[in-house]
Amino acid sequence: MSEIKKKSTITVQIGLDEDNVPAEIHWKADDGKNEMEPCKAMLLSLFDEDKLDTIKLDLWTKSMQVDEMDRFMFQTLRGLADTYFKATQNSDLANQFGNFVHYFGQSTGLLEKEE
Protein backbone atom coordinates (compact mmCIF):
# COMPACT_ATOMS: atom_id res chain seq x y z
CA MET A 1 0.00 0.00 0.00
CA SER A 2 1.34 3.43 -0.89
CA GLU A 3 1.95 6.05 1.76
CA ILE A 4 -0.49 8.98 1.84
CA LYS A 5 1.33 12.13 0.75
CA LYS A 6 -1.55 14.59 0.78
CA LYS A 7 -5.19 14.83 1.84
CA SER A 8 -7.89 16.88 0.19
CA THR A 9 -11.38 17.85 1.33
CA ILE A 10 -14.38 18.33 -0.92
CA THR A 11 -17.25 20.30 0.61
CA VAL A 12 -20.84 20.13 -0.65
CA GLN A 13 -23.46 22.55 0.65
CA ILE A 14 -27.15 21.91 -0.05
CA GLY A 15 -29.76 24.64 0.35
CA LEU A 16 -33.20 23.13 1.00
CA ASP A 17 -36.63 24.68 0.60
CA GLU A 18 -39.47 24.35 3.12
CA ASP A 19 -40.24 20.84 1.81
CA ASN A 20 -36.59 19.72 2.12
CA VAL A 21 -36.18 19.73 -1.66
CA PRO A 22 -32.77 20.98 -2.88
CA ALA A 23 -33.09 24.58 -4.05
CA GLU A 24 -29.36 25.10 -4.54
CA ILE A 25 -26.16 23.08 -4.47
CA HIS A 26 -22.67 24.50 -4.04
CA TRP A 27 -19.33 22.69 -3.80
CA LYS A 28 -15.63 23.37 -3.46
CA ALA A 29 -12.39 21.46 -3.16
CA ASP A 30 -9.71 22.75 -0.84
CA ASP A 31 -7.05 22.49 -3.56
CA GLY A 32 -9.14 24.51 -6.03
CA LYS A 33 -10.77 27.93 -5.81
CA ASN A 34 -11.56 29.16 -2.31
CA GLU A 35 -15.17 30.00 -3.14
CA MET A 36 -18.17 27.70 -3.38
CA GLU A 37 -19.16 26.87 -6.97
CA PRO A 38 -22.86 26.45 -7.87
CA CYS A 39 -24.18 23.36 -9.66
CA LYS A 40 -27.64 21.99 -10.39
CA ALA A 41 -27.07 18.30 -9.69
CA MET A 42 -24.69 15.81 -8.14
CA LEU A 43 -24.30 12.05 -7.97
CA LEU A 44 -22.15 10.59 -5.23
CA SER A 45 -21.49 6.86 -4.97
CA LEU A 46 -19.34 5.36 -2.24
CA PHE A 47 -18.42 1.69 -2.04
CA ASP A 48 -18.61 0.21 1.48
CA GLU A 49 -15.86 -2.40 1.55
CA ASP A 50 -17.25 -4.17 4.63
CA LYS A 51 -20.83 -4.53 3.38
CA LEU A 52 -19.80 -4.78 -0.30
CA ASP A 53 -22.58 -2.34 -1.08
CA THR A 54 -22.85 1.08 -2.67
CA ILE A 55 -24.10 4.11 -0.78
CA LYS A 56 -25.63 6.66 -3.13
CA LEU A 57 -26.52 10.31 -2.74
CA ASP A 58 -28.21 11.71 -5.86
CA LEU A 59 -29.46 15.29 -5.66
CA TRP A 60 -30.71 17.83 -8.17
CA THR A 61 -32.24 21.26 -7.74
CA LYS A 62 -35.82 22.22 -8.51
CA SER A 63 -34.56 24.44 -11.33
CA MET A 64 -32.91 21.61 -13.25
CA GLN A 65 -34.71 21.14 -16.57
CA VAL A 66 -35.34 17.73 -18.18
CA ASP A 67 -32.98 18.49 -21.09
CA GLU A 68 -30.26 19.40 -18.57
CA MET A 69 -30.86 16.12 -16.70
CA ASP A 70 -30.65 14.23 -20.01
CA ARG A 71 -27.28 15.85 -20.75
CA PHE A 72 -26.04 15.30 -17.17
CA MET A 73 -26.98 11.62 -17.26
CA PHE A 74 -25.51 11.13 -20.75
CA GLN A 75 -22.18 12.67 -19.73
CA THR A 76 -22.17 10.72 -16.45
CA LEU A 77 -22.90 7.42 -18.19
CA ARG A 78 -20.20 8.10 -20.78
CA GLY A 79 -17.74 8.80 -17.97
CA LEU A 80 -18.78 5.64 -16.12
CA ALA A 81 -18.17 3.54 -19.23
CA ASP A 82 -14.67 5.02 -19.51
CA THR A 83 -13.99 4.53 -15.80
CA TYR A 84 -15.18 0.94 -15.94
CA PHE A 85 -12.78 0.16 -18.79
CA LYS A 86 -9.84 1.91 -17.10
CA ALA A 87 -10.47 0.01 -13.87
CA THR A 88 -11.13 -3.45 -15.36
CA GLN A 89 -9.71 -3.51 -18.90
CA ASN A 90 -12.87 -5.47 -19.78
CA SER A 91 -13.32 -4.15 -23.32
CA ASP A 92 -16.32 -6.37 -24.12
CA LEU A 93 -18.49 -5.04 -21.27
CA ALA A 94 -17.12 -1.51 -21.66
CA ASN A 95 -18.14 -1.59 -25.34
CA GLN A 96 -21.61 -2.87 -24.43
CA PHE A 97 -21.88 -0.06 -21.88
CA GLY A 98 -20.75 2.40 -24.56
CA ASN A 99 -23.42 1.07 -26.91
CA PHE A 100 -26.07 1.80 -24.30
CA VAL A 101 -24.65 5.30 -23.74
CA HIS A 102 -24.83 5.92 -27.50
CA TYR A 103 -28.44 4.66 -27.56
CA PHE A 104 -29.26 6.92 -24.58
CA GLY A 105 -27.72 9.90 -26.39
CA GLN A 106 -29.74 9.21 -29.51
CA SER A 107 -32.96 8.60 -27.56
CA THR A 108 -32.65 11.90 -25.71
CA GLY A 109 -31.75 13.84 -28.85
CA LEU A 110 -28.22 14.62 -27.68
CA LEU A 111 -26.78 12.56 -30.56
CA GLU A 112 -28.17 12.31 -34.06
CA LYS A 113 -29.92 9.04 -34.88
CA GLU A 114 -28.15 6.97 -37.46
CA GLU A 115 -30.18 5.59 -40.36
C-alpha positions as CSV (number, residue, x, y, z in Angstrom):
1,M,0.0,0.0,0.0
2,S,1.3,3.4,-0.9
3,E,1.9,6.0,1.8
4,I,-0.5,9.0,1.8
5,K,1.3,12.1,0.8
6,K,-1.6,14.6,0.8
7,K,-5.2,14.8,1.8
8,S,-7.9,16.9,0.2
9,T,-11.4,17.8,1.3
10,I,-14.4,18.3,-0.9
11,T,-17.3,20.3,0.6
12,V,-20.8,20.1,-0.6
13,Q,-23.5,22.5,0.6
14,I,-27.1,21.9,0.0
15,G,-29.8,24.6,0.4
16,L,-33.2,23.1,1.0
17,D,-36.6,24.7,0.6
18,E,-39.5,24.4,3.1
19,D,-40.2,20.8,1.8
20,N,-36.6,19.7,2.1
21,V,-36.2,19.7,-1.7
22,P,-32.8,21.0,-2.9
23,A,-33.1,24.6,-4.1
24,E,-29.4,25.1,-4.5
25,I,-26.2,23.1,-4.5
26,H,-22.7,24.5,-4.0
27,W,-19.3,22.7,-3.8
28,K,-15.6,23.4,-3.5
29,A,-12.4,21.5,-3.2
30,D,-9.7,22.8,-0.8
31,D,-7.1,22.5,-3.6
32,G,-9.1,24.5,-6.0
33,K,-10.8,27.9,-5.8
34,N,-11.6,29.2,-2.3
35,E,-15.2,30.0,-3.1
36,M,-18.2,27.7,-3.4
37,E,-19.2,26.9,-7.0
38,P,-22.9,26.4,-7.9
39,C,-24.2,23.4,-9.7
40,K,-27.6,22.0,-10.4
41,A,-27.1,18.3,-9.7
42,M,-24.7,15.8,-8.1
43,L,-24.3,12.1,-8.0
44,L,-22.1,10.6,-5.2
45,S,-21.5,6.9,-5.0
46,L,-19.3,5.4,-2.2
47,F,-18.4,1.7,-2.0
48,D,-18.6,0.2,1.5
49,E,-15.9,-2.4,1.5
50,D,-17.2,-4.2,4.6
51,K,-20.8,-4.5,3.4
52,L,-19.8,-4.8,-0.3
53,D,-22.6,-2.3,-1.1
54,T,-22.8,1.1,-2.7
55,I,-24.1,4.1,-0.8
56,K,-25.6,6.7,-3.1
57,L,-26.5,10.3,-2.7
58,D,-28.2,11.7,-5.9
59,L,-29.5,15.3,-5.7
60,W,-30.7,17.8,-8.2
61,T,-32.2,21.3,-7.7
62,K,-35.8,22.2,-8.5
63,S,-34.6,24.4,-11.3
64,M,-32.9,21.6,-13.3
65,Q,-34.7,21.1,-16.6
66,V,-35.3,17.7,-18.2
67,D,-33.0,18.5,-21.1
68,E,-30.3,19.4,-18.6
69,M,-30.9,16.1,-16.7
70,D,-30.6,14.2,-20.0
71,R,-27.3,15.8,-20.8
72,F,-26.0,15.3,-17.2
73,M,-27.0,11.6,-17.3
74,F,-25.5,11.1,-20.7
75,Q,-22.2,12.7,-19.7
76,T,-22.2,10.7,-16.5
77,L,-22.9,7.4,-18.2
78,R,-20.2,8.1,-20.8
79,G,-17.7,8.8,-18.0
80,L,-18.8,5.6,-16.1
81,A,-18.2,3.5,-19.2
82,D,-14.7,5.0,-19.5
83,T,-14.0,4.5,-15.8
84,Y,-15.2,0.9,-15.9
85,F,-12.8,0.2,-18.8
86,K,-9.8,1.9,-17.1
87,A,-10.5,0.0,-13.9
88,T,-11.1,-3.4,-15.4
89,Q,-9.7,-3.5,-18.9
90,N,-12.9,-5.5,-19.8
91,S,-13.3,-4.2,-23.3
92,D,-16.3,-6.4,-24.1
93,L,-18.5,-5.0,-21.3
94,A,-17.1,-1.5,-21.7
95,N,-18.1,-1.6,-25.3
96,Q,-21.6,-2.9,-24.4
97,F,-21.9,-0.1,-21.9
98,G,-20.7,2.4,-24.6
99,N,-23.4,1.1,-26.9
100,F,-26.1,1.8,-24.3
101,V,-24.7,5.3,-23.7
102,H,-24.8,5.9,-27.5
103,Y,-28.4,4.7,-27.6
104,F,-29.3,6.9,-24.6
105,G,-27.7,9.9,-26.4
106,Q,-29.7,9.2,-29.5
107,S,-33.0,8.6,-27.6
108,T,-32.6,11.9,-25.7
109,G,-31.7,13.8,-28.9
110,L,-28.2,14.6,-27.7
111,L,-26.8,12.6,-30.6
112,E,-28.2,12.3,-34.1
113,K,-29.9,9.0,-34.9
114,E,-28.2,7.0,-37.5
115,E,-30.2,5.6,-40.4
